[in-house]
């Protein structure tokens, strides 16, 4: 691991904020590192307010979108709410359709089949709309590159409203309205919304025309918070406000679908981490293993008993997904070993038999082993489809763009993307991708990095510090849980490996003249020799709480250890 200590923040700014807030210097420094430099900014950070959400009409084409939906309702048109099959897409479809149905009955949902149609807007979906007399399609979490699909719909007198957050190409679809804050000519103040977040801004605009306020829409924020966590967008600005209040809804008044999942996992209070690693994989499993419509059915169900049945089906899909991605990961690792490709800058693997629904997860697992930009391909109809994942600091979307002569279609983000290509172009693409990454990546990025907020003495760690850090949540990109380092640490002599195959490390540490504190290092069992015989060492960690038999105590969650 490569340790990087963040630059020390401006001392005068830290002292000024420390004085204004009456907190320890370490807290003030953490805030300044997050761009929070004044009392007012700190107040907004610690006390998020729905009143700080931006006016939705600041988004380009919002007025057009609202007027077209209102026209559809007046003219008794059929509206099709269309979205991608992942968590962001299915939550967005659930949000938009359930809101519209409170005002108007002629609304249906459509999730493309991952295997039959692939990602995004499909010709098949538009044919479905024509066959069933839909004259307006609202596309969520997709559509920004659907130039030909929107033109095809136009020929059939079907209008499109696009709510997307992916990077636009050079051309924008000729839709009635295109809501995407990443458009160059969109002046919306925050451009990191997820697809469900863009959908929420649209219902916020629609509701305002009915005299409703943001408080009337709080019940939908559980969906938005789930999408924010699952899509790994920055938890800053509007996203942090939406996630903060969405988590409150999940924990206090969850919709029937979330309640059914929570009942299965038997956890009382969910954090954004639980949403990402517990709720989101289950919602995603529907689209991966069967069909995304199952997720929409669960998230829009209002009857708790019926939701329990939906959740049971989805739990079965998730169990299948876990076994499938485990098996494919083993095969992919064997493939890399056989091909002797360990010296490459990239990992690109392919098997026609791999399950398309889990190749993104497998790509992430391969990065855990080899830590380099990764693509996992499988057969999809007469084409090859791939999921791309990247390492911190490297833009895989740009790398794919540089290989576009070999690609049929691609889209996504800096760290995650998808693409399709013709099978005969696979080897040429693989070579070109390797060349592009080799030429553009900073080689340091091929070693995993731990970014450390600041150095602490163990005596600075107490319940008060933990209480304030807890208020930094929800955590995520742009607002990660603080990571600290301490040196001159010694184990008290009771350090040992724990867990299955002794994978984890449990030690009790102290510094000269400090109290001792328990540490747990998941996956660090092999480092036991570094702390044996009371040898001094240094460690990076986050501060955590351990609950045992009703007793709560502070512990350090170790990230890495060095001599």
PLY file of the C-alpha trace (Angstrom):
ply
format ascii 1.0
element vertex 563
property float x
property float y
property float z
element edge 562
property int vertex1
property int vertex2
end_header
0.00 0.00 0.00
1.10 3.55 -0.78
0.48 5.96 2.10
-0.27 9.56 1.18
-0.66 12.11 3.95
-2.96 14.97 2.90
-1.27 18.40 2.87
-1.66 20.24 6.14
-4.49 22.77 5.89
-3.82 26.50 6.36
-3.08 26.93 10.08
-4.73 30.38 10.36
-7.94 29.03 8.79
-7.87 26.03 11.14
-7.34 28.23 14.23
-10.13 30.61 13.15
-12.58 27.72 12.66
-11.46 26.07 15.90
-12.23 29.28 17.77
-15.62 29.74 16.06
-16.75 26.17 16.75
-15.00 25.64 20.09
-13.62 22.25 19.02
-10.25 20.50 19.09
-7.73 21.51 16.46
-7.86 18.02 14.92
-11.62 18.42 14.20
-11.15 21.91 12.74
-8.34 20.61 10.50
-10.50 17.73 9.24
-13.25 20.19 8.33
-10.90 22.59 6.53
-9.55 19.64 4.51
-13.16 19.09 3.36
-13.49 22.70 2.23
-15.38 23.81 5.34
-13.71 27.00 6.52
-16.38 29.14 8.21
-18.92 28.80 10.98
-21.79 28.99 8.44
-20.27 26.27 6.25
-19.78 24.06 9.30
-23.37 24.67 10.38
-24.62 23.58 6.92
-22.34 20.52 7.04
-23.40 19.32 10.49
-27.06 20.32 10.08
-28.07 19.49 6.49
-31.29 21.22 5.46
-33.75 20.46 2.67
-34.06 24.21 2.20
-30.51 24.19 0.78
-31.52 22.08 -2.22
-31.29 24.03 -5.48
-34.25 25.27 -7.50
-34.90 22.46 -10.03
-35.77 24.99 -12.72
-32.10 26.03 -12.80
-31.48 22.82 -14.74
-31.45 23.17 -18.52
-34.74 22.04 -20.15
-36.56 21.57 -16.81
-39.35 23.94 -17.85
-39.79 22.02 -21.14
-39.89 18.68 -19.32
-42.52 19.84 -16.85
-44.71 21.41 -19.52
-44.58 18.24 -21.67
-45.63 16.02 -18.75
-48.43 18.42 -17.81
-49.59 18.39 -21.45
-49.59 14.57 -21.46
-51.77 14.52 -18.35
-54.22 17.10 -19.76
-54.47 15.17 -23.06
-54.86 11.80 -21.31
-51.73 10.37 -22.97
-50.04 7.16 -21.89
-46.65 7.77 -20.20
-43.90 5.13 -20.15
-41.27 5.48 -17.42
-38.13 3.81 -18.79
-34.91 3.11 -16.87
-31.75 1.09 -16.68
-31.68 -2.27 -14.86
-29.17 -1.31 -12.15
-29.91 0.23 -8.74
-29.80 3.83 -9.99
-32.14 3.01 -12.87
-34.66 0.87 -10.97
-34.88 3.30 -8.03
-35.34 6.18 -10.50
-38.14 4.35 -12.34
-39.78 3.47 -9.02
-39.57 7.09 -7.85
-40.90 8.65 -11.06
-43.69 6.14 -11.67
-44.95 6.11 -8.09
-44.97 9.93 -7.96
-46.80 10.29 -11.29
-49.37 7.69 -10.25
-50.35 9.84 -7.27
-51.57 12.40 -9.84
-52.44 10.34 -12.91
-53.27 6.68 -13.67
-51.98 6.20 -17.25
-48.39 5.44 -16.27
-46.42 2.23 -16.85
-42.80 1.18 -16.32
-40.26 -0.45 -18.62
-36.87 -1.91 -17.71
-34.86 -3.29 -20.66
-33.75 -6.89 -20.48
-30.00 -6.97 -19.78
-29.53 -9.92 -22.14
-32.08 -9.32 -24.87
-31.72 -5.54 -25.14
-28.60 -4.47 -23.30
-27.92 -1.18 -21.54
-30.00 1.95 -22.07
-32.78 2.89 -24.45
-33.56 0.08 -26.93
-35.41 -0.13 -30.24
-37.41 -2.97 -28.64
-38.53 -0.67 -25.85
-39.68 1.95 -28.34
-41.57 -0.71 -30.32
-43.26 -1.74 -27.06
-44.25 1.91 -26.52
-45.72 2.15 -30.03
-47.59 -1.16 -29.73
-49.18 -0.03 -26.46
-50.01 3.52 -27.52
-47.46 5.38 -25.35
-46.74 8.85 -26.72
-44.28 10.02 -24.05
-41.24 8.16 -22.69
-39.40 9.47 -19.62
-35.94 7.84 -19.69
-34.04 7.74 -16.40
-30.33 6.98 -15.82
-29.88 6.48 -19.57
-30.54 8.15 -22.91
-27.87 10.84 -23.14
-26.22 9.00 -26.05
-29.41 7.50 -27.57
-29.32 9.70 -30.70
-30.62 7.04 -33.08
-33.19 5.65 -30.62
-34.76 9.06 -29.96
-34.87 9.72 -33.74
-36.55 6.32 -34.22
-39.16 7.22 -31.57
-39.72 10.59 -33.24
-40.66 8.81 -36.49
-43.36 7.02 -34.48
-44.63 10.27 -32.88
-43.28 9.27 -29.48
-41.65 12.08 -27.46
-38.70 11.60 -25.11
-37.73 13.32 -21.87
-34.22 12.24 -20.85
-33.08 12.35 -17.21
-29.45 11.25 -17.21
-26.20 11.98 -15.39
-23.67 10.26 -17.65
-21.22 12.23 -19.74
-22.79 13.42 -23.00
-21.14 12.77 -26.34
-20.55 15.43 -28.98
-24.20 15.25 -30.03
-27.26 15.49 -27.79
-30.42 13.48 -28.65
-33.24 15.48 -30.21
-35.59 14.93 -27.27
-38.31 17.28 -26.03
-36.15 17.87 -22.95
-32.71 16.62 -21.90
-32.03 16.90 -18.17
-28.36 16.18 -17.52
-26.31 18.58 -15.37
-23.12 17.35 -17.09
-24.13 19.11 -20.33
-21.69 21.93 -21.07
-24.49 24.48 -21.48
-26.35 23.45 -18.32
-25.77 25.97 -15.52
-27.25 23.87 -12.72
-25.09 24.54 -9.61
-24.37 20.85 -8.86
-23.41 18.34 -11.55
-22.78 15.17 -9.51
-26.38 13.98 -9.14
-27.09 10.32 -9.88
-29.84 9.33 -12.34
-32.39 8.94 -9.55
-31.29 12.36 -8.26
-32.05 13.95 -11.64
-35.43 12.20 -11.56
-36.04 13.61 -8.09
-35.34 17.15 -9.35
-38.01 16.58 -12.02
-40.65 15.49 -9.50
-39.60 18.42 -7.30
-40.32 20.75 -10.24
-43.62 19.02 -11.04
-44.72 19.15 -7.39
-43.90 22.85 -7.10
-46.44 23.58 -9.85
-49.07 21.98 -7.61
-48.10 24.18 -4.68
-46.22 21.39 -2.91
-42.93 21.89 -1.07
-39.85 19.72 -0.65
-41.25 18.41 2.65
-44.06 16.77 0.67
-41.49 14.67 -1.21
-39.38 13.37 1.69
-40.94 9.89 1.41
-39.13 9.41 -1.94
-35.68 10.14 -0.54
-35.08 6.53 0.57
-34.88 5.68 -3.14
-32.56 8.61 -3.87
-30.22 7.78 -0.96
-29.97 4.16 -2.13
-29.08 5.26 -5.67
-26.49 7.76 -4.38
-24.77 5.05 -2.34
-24.96 2.35 -5.02
-23.80 4.54 -7.90
-20.76 5.79 -5.93
-21.37 9.45 -6.73
-19.75 12.09 -4.47
-21.55 12.58 -1.16
-21.10 16.32 -1.27
-23.45 19.27 -1.85
-26.97 18.23 -2.79
-26.12 14.53 -2.73
-25.12 14.75 0.92
-28.41 16.46 1.84
-30.46 13.94 -0.14
-28.53 10.98 1.34
-28.77 12.35 4.89
-32.56 12.67 4.80
-32.99 9.52 2.72
-31.22 7.47 5.39
-33.61 8.88 7.97
-36.54 7.64 5.87
-34.94 4.18 5.47
-34.42 3.92 9.23
-37.65 5.52 10.45
-40.34 5.09 7.79
-39.06 2.68 5.11
-41.31 1.85 2.19
-42.66 -1.70 2.17
-39.90 -3.02 -0.13
-37.08 -1.71 2.05
-38.88 -2.90 5.17
-39.02 -6.41 3.70
-35.27 -6.41 2.99
-34.46 -4.98 6.44
-36.60 -7.70 8.04
-34.53 -10.32 6.19
-31.16 -8.95 7.28
-32.33 -8.17 10.83
-30.34 -4.96 11.27
-31.77 -2.09 13.26
-30.01 1.07 12.05
-28.60 1.23 8.53
-25.72 3.47 7.47
-24.87 4.43 3.89
-22.34 1.55 3.99
-25.18 -0.88 4.75
-27.15 0.58 1.86
-24.19 0.03 -0.48
-23.26 -3.49 0.68
-26.58 -4.92 1.89
-29.56 -3.28 0.18
-28.04 -2.32 -3.19
-26.68 -5.80 -4.11
-30.12 -7.30 -3.55
-31.83 -4.72 -5.77
-29.09 -5.17 -8.37
-29.42 -8.96 -8.27
-32.83 -8.79 -9.96
-31.42 -7.21 -13.13
-28.25 -9.32 -13.00
-29.86 -12.72 -12.63
-33.46 -12.38 -13.87
-35.00 -9.01 -14.78
-34.85 -5.48 -13.34
-38.66 -5.28 -13.27
-38.58 -7.47 -10.14
-36.71 -4.65 -8.37
-39.26 -2.05 -9.51
-42.09 -4.33 -8.33
-40.45 -4.59 -4.90
-39.76 -0.85 -4.59
-43.23 0.25 -5.66
-45.17 -2.37 -3.68
-47.24 -0.78 -0.89
-48.48 -3.97 0.78
-45.96 -5.32 3.31
-46.97 -8.98 2.87
-46.68 -8.75 -0.93
-43.33 -6.98 -0.53
-42.09 -9.87 1.65
-42.81 -12.26 -1.25
-40.95 -9.99 -3.72
-38.01 -9.66 -1.31
-37.79 -13.45 -0.93
-37.54 -13.84 -4.73
-34.84 -11.18 -4.89
-32.93 -12.80 -2.00
-32.86 -16.02 -4.04
-31.51 -14.08 -7.04
-28.83 -12.57 -4.79
-27.78 -16.00 -3.52
-27.42 -17.19 -7.12
-25.49 -14.02 -7.98
-22.98 -14.58 -5.16
-22.23 -18.14 -6.25
-21.99 -17.16 -9.93
-19.60 -14.26 -9.40
-17.46 -16.38 -7.05
-17.09 -19.12 -9.68
-16.39 -16.71 -12.56
-13.80 -14.85 -10.48
-11.94 -18.14 -9.90
-12.03 -18.85 -13.65
-10.89 -15.31 -14.55
-7.94 -15.51 -12.13
-6.95 -18.87 -13.63
-7.23 -17.33 -17.11
-4.82 -14.53 -16.15
-2.34 -17.00 -14.62
-2.41 -19.25 -17.71
-1.97 -16.36 -20.12
1.05 -15.10 -18.17
-0.42 -11.59 -18.38
0.66 -10.45 -14.95
3.21 -8.03 -16.41
0.57 -6.13 -18.36
-0.60 -2.69 -17.26
-4.23 -3.75 -17.86
-6.34 -6.83 -17.25
-8.59 -7.81 -20.17
-10.23 -11.26 -19.99
-12.94 -12.98 -22.00
-15.06 -16.12 -21.93
-18.18 -16.64 -24.01
-19.77 -18.58 -21.14
-19.50 -15.98 -18.38
-22.75 -14.57 -17.01
-23.23 -11.04 -18.31
-25.01 -10.01 -15.12
-21.95 -10.34 -12.88
-18.99 -9.31 -15.06
-18.88 -5.87 -13.41
-18.55 -7.47 -9.98
-15.87 -9.84 -11.32
-13.93 -6.87 -12.74
-13.94 -5.28 -9.27
-12.76 -8.55 -7.70
-9.86 -8.80 -10.20
-8.77 -5.28 -9.25
-8.58 -6.46 -5.63
-5.96 -9.01 -6.77
-4.01 -7.23 -9.52
-4.94 -3.55 -9.06
-4.93 -2.28 -12.61
-7.59 -1.03 -15.11
-9.73 -4.07 -15.85
-12.23 -5.25 -18.46
-14.20 -8.48 -18.29
-15.84 -9.58 -21.57
-18.52 -12.12 -22.34
-20.63 -13.05 -25.34
-23.84 -11.06 -25.76
-25.84 -12.07 -28.84
-23.55 -11.63 -31.85
-21.33 -9.09 -30.00
-19.01 -9.09 -27.02
-20.03 -7.03 -24.00
-17.69 -5.85 -21.24
-17.70 -4.13 -17.91
-14.76 -1.84 -17.19
-13.47 -0.88 -13.76
-10.55 1.36 -12.91
-8.06 2.12 -10.17
-8.19 5.30 -8.13
-6.98 8.29 -10.12
-7.25 6.79 -13.63
-10.10 7.72 -16.00
-11.09 4.51 -17.79
-13.84 6.34 -19.75
-11.20 8.51 -21.45
-9.10 5.43 -22.18
-12.07 3.73 -23.86
-12.76 6.88 -25.86
-9.20 6.64 -27.24
-10.00 3.08 -28.41
-13.34 4.00 -29.99
-12.37 2.83 -33.51
-12.67 -0.76 -32.21
-15.84 -0.21 -30.12
-19.48 -0.36 -31.20
-20.92 1.43 -28.17
-19.71 2.57 -24.76
-20.72 4.78 -21.86
-20.22 5.32 -18.16
-18.04 7.18 -15.70
-14.41 7.75 -14.76
-14.16 4.52 -12.74
-16.87 2.29 -14.23
-18.04 1.86 -17.81
-19.62 -0.62 -20.18
-19.00 -1.35 -23.85
-19.83 -3.64 -26.74
-17.72 -4.57 -29.74
-17.59 -7.07 -32.59
-15.81 -10.33 -31.73
-13.32 -9.87 -34.59
-12.22 -6.55 -33.02
-11.46 -8.03 -29.59
-7.71 -8.65 -29.99
-7.11 -5.28 -31.70
-9.08 -3.52 -28.95
-7.22 -5.41 -26.22
-3.87 -4.34 -27.66
-4.95 -0.73 -28.18
-6.37 -0.48 -24.64
-3.08 -1.74 -23.22
-1.15 0.83 -25.30
-3.41 3.73 -24.30
-3.25 2.91 -20.59
0.51 2.28 -20.74
1.02 5.71 -22.33
-1.29 7.69 -20.06
-1.30 6.17 -16.57
0.94 7.42 -13.79
2.60 4.14 -12.73
2.20 5.06 -9.05
-1.55 4.56 -9.52
-0.91 0.82 -9.95
-0.17 0.56 -6.22
-3.25 0.93 -3.99
-3.23 4.22 -2.10
-4.36 5.02 1.42
-5.06 8.72 1.78
-4.45 9.80 5.39
-6.16 12.86 6.80
-3.73 13.50 9.65
-1.42 11.99 12.24
-2.80 11.42 15.75
-1.43 10.47 19.14
-3.47 7.72 20.79
-4.23 10.05 23.71
-6.17 12.28 21.31
-8.66 9.48 20.61
-11.66 9.66 22.91
-15.47 9.45 22.92
-15.83 13.16 22.13
-13.72 12.83 18.96
-15.75 9.79 17.91
-19.05 11.59 18.60
-18.09 14.48 16.31
-16.67 12.25 13.56
-19.93 10.32 13.56
-21.65 13.59 12.62
-19.49 13.81 9.46
-21.66 11.00 8.02
-23.02 9.99 5.59
-19.62 9.05 4.21
-18.67 8.43 0.61
-16.60 9.86 -2.25
-15.75 13.49 -1.49
-16.53 12.94 2.19
-14.78 9.75 3.21
-14.59 8.55 6.79
-11.44 10.15 8.24
-8.28 8.03 8.11
-5.49 8.63 10.63
-1.99 7.35 11.24
0.02 6.88 14.40
3.64 5.81 14.82
5.76 4.35 17.60
3.01 1.84 18.37
3.64 -1.38 20.27
1.45 -4.40 20.78
0.88 -5.19 24.47
1.84 -8.81 23.81
-1.55 -10.33 23.10
-1.75 -9.74 19.34
-3.11 -12.71 17.40
-4.71 -13.82 14.16
-8.46 -14.40 14.25
-11.24 -15.50 11.91
-11.41 -18.13 9.22
-7.91 -19.19 8.08
-6.47 -16.61 10.52
-7.16 -13.91 7.92
-7.63 -11.05 10.37
-5.43 -9.41 12.98
-6.54 -8.43 16.48
-4.07 -6.49 18.60
-4.06 -4.13 21.56
-1.68 -1.21 21.10
-0.22 1.63 23.11
2.30 4.42 22.75
4.66 5.61 25.50
2.49 7.31 28.14
-0.80 6.47 26.40
-3.77 4.31 27.24
-4.10 1.07 25.31
-6.70 0.54 22.60
-7.92 -2.53 20.74
-7.41 -2.74 16.96
-8.94 -5.03 14.36
-7.29 -5.42 10.94
-9.47 -7.25 8.44
-7.34 -9.15 5.94
-4.15 -8.23 7.79
-3.48 -11.59 9.47
-0.28 -12.11 7.47
1.21 -8.97 9.09
1.38 -10.56 12.55
5.19 -10.83 12.35
5.46 -7.01 12.06
4.01 -6.49 15.55
5.43 -9.55 17.38
7.86 -9.21 20.30
6.69 -5.64 20.97
8.49 -4.29 17.90
7.54 -0.64 17.19
5.41 -0.07 14.10
3.12 2.50 12.52
-0.44 2.04 11.36
-3.21 3.74 9.40
-6.74 3.34 10.66
-10.20 4.77 11.08
-11.82 5.10 14.50
-14.70 2.74 15.06
-16.96 1.43 17.80
-17.21 -2.15 18.95
-20.34 -3.40 20.67
-20.03 -6.56 22.76
-22.69 -7.83 25.15
-24.25 -4.38 25.38
-20.94 -2.63 26.08
-19.72 -0.11 23.49
-16.01 0.73 23.32
-13.73 2.53 20.88
-11.49 0.49 18.60
-9.22 1.20 15.68
-10.09 -0.34 12.32
-6.64 -0.92 10.82
-6.12 -0.20 7.11
-2.41 -1.01 6.92
0.72 -1.56 9.05
4.34 -0.68 8.31
7.57 -1.13 10.26
0 1
1 2
2 3
3 4
4 5
5 6
6 7
7 8
8 9
9 10
10 11
11 12
12 13
13 14
14 15
15 16
16 17
17 18
18 19
19 20
20 21
21 22
22 23
23 24
24 25
25 26
26 27
27 28
28 29
29 30
30 31
31 32
32 33
33 34
34 35
35 36
36 37
37 38
38 39
39 40
40 41
41 42
42 43
43 44
44 45
45 46
46 47
47 48
48 49
49 50
50 51
51 52
52 53
53 54
54 55
55 56
56 57
57 58
58 59
59 60
60 61
61 62
62 63
63 64
64 65
65 66
66 67
67 68
68 69
69 70
70 71
71 72
72 73
73 74
74 75
75 76
76 77
77 78
78 79
79 80
80 81
81 82
82 83
83 84
84 85
85 86
86 87
87 88
88 89
89 90
90 91
91 92
92 93
93 94
94 95
95 96
96 97
97 98
98 99
99 100
100 101
101 102
102 103
103 104
104 105
105 106
106 107
107 108
108 109
109 110
110 111
111 112
112 113
113 114
114 115
115 116
116 117
117 118
118 119
119 120
120 121
121 122
122 123
123 124
124 125
125 126
126 127
127 128
128 129
129 130
130 131
131 132
132 133
133 134
134 135
135 136
136 137
137 138
138 139
139 140
140 141
141 142
142 143
143 144
144 145
145 146
146 147
147 148
148 149
149 150
150 151
151 152
152 153
153 154
154 155
155 156
156 157
157 158
158 159
159 160
160 161
161 162
162 163
163 164
164 165
165 166
166 167
167 168
168 169
169 170
170 171
171 172
172 173
173 174
174 175
175 176
176 177
177 178
178 179
179 180
180 181
181 182
182 183
183 184
184 185
185 186
186 187
187 188
188 189
189 190
190 191
191 192
192 193
193 194
194 195
195 196
196 197
197 198
198 199
199 200
200 201
201 202
202 203
203 204
204 205
205 206
206 207
207 208
208 209
209 210
210 211
211 212
212 213
213 214
214 215
215 216
216 217
217 218
218 219
219 220
220 221
221 222
222 223
223 224
224 225
225 226
226 227
227 228
228 229
229 230
230 231
231 232
232 233
233 234
234 235
235 236
236 237
237 238
238 239
239 240
240 241
241 242
242 243
243 244
244 245
245 246
246 247
247 248
248 249
249 250
250 251
251 252
252 253
253 254
254 255
255 256
256 257
257 258
258 259
259 260
260 261
261 262
262 263
263 264
264 265
265 266
266 267
267 268
268 269
269 270
270 271
271 272
272 273
273 274
274 275
275 276
276 277
277 278
278 279
279 280
280 281
281 282
282 283
283 284
284 285
285 286
286 287
287 288
288 289
289 290
290 291
291 292
292 293
293 294
294 295
295 296
296 297
297 298
298 299
299 300
300 301
301 302
302 303
303 304
304 305
305 306
306 307
307 308
308 309
309 310
310 311
311 312
312 313
313 314
314 315
315 316
316 317
317 318
318 319
319 320
320 321
321 322
322 323
323 324
324 325
325 326
326 327
327 328
328 329
329 330
330 331
331 332
332 333
333 334
334 335
335 336
336 337
337 338
338 339
339 340
340 341
341 342
342 343
343 344
344 345
345 346
346 347
347 348
348 349
349 350
350 351
351 352
352 353
353 354
354 355
355 356
356 357
357 358
358 359
359 360
360 361
361 362
362 363
363 364
364 365
365 366
366 367
367 368
368 369
369 370
370 371
371 372
372 373
373 374
374 375
375 376
376 377
377 378
378 379
379 380
380 381
381 382
382 383
383 384
384 385
385 386
386 387
387 388
388 389
389 390
390 391
391 392
392 393
393 394
394 395
395 396
396 397
397 398
398 399
399 400
400 401
401 402
402 403
403 404
404 405
405 406
406 407
407 408
408 409
409 410
410 411
411 412
412 413
413 414
414 415
415 416
416 417
417 418
418 419
419 420
420 421
421 422
422 423
423 424
424 425
425 426
426 427
427 428
428 429
429 430
430 431
431 432
432 433
433 434
434 435
435 436
436 437
437 438
438 439
439 440
440 441
441 442
442 443
443 444
444 445
445 446
446 447
447 448
448 449
449 450
450 451
451 452
452 453
453 454
454 455
455 456
456 457
457 458
458 459
459 460
460 461
461 462
462 463
463 464
464 465
465 466
466 467
467 468
468 469
469 470
470 471
471 472
472 473
473 474
474 475
475 476
476 477
477 478
478 479
479 480
480 481
481 482
482 483
483 484
484 485
485 486
486 487
487 488
488 489
489 490
490 491
491 492
492 493
493 494
494 495
495 496
496 497
497 498
498 499
499 500
500 501
501 502
502 503
503 504
504 505
505 506
506 507
507 508
508 509
509 510
510 511
511 512
512 513
513 514
514 515
515 516
516 517
517 518
518 519
519 520
520 521
521 522
522 523
523 524
524 525
525 526
526 527
527 528
528 529
529 530
530 531
531 532
532 533
533 534
534 535
535 536
536 537
537 538
538 539
539 540
540 541
541 542
542 543
543 544
544 545
545 546
546 547
547 548
548 549
549 550
550 551
551 552
552 553
553 554
554 555
555 556
556 557
557 558
558 559
559 560
560 561
561 562
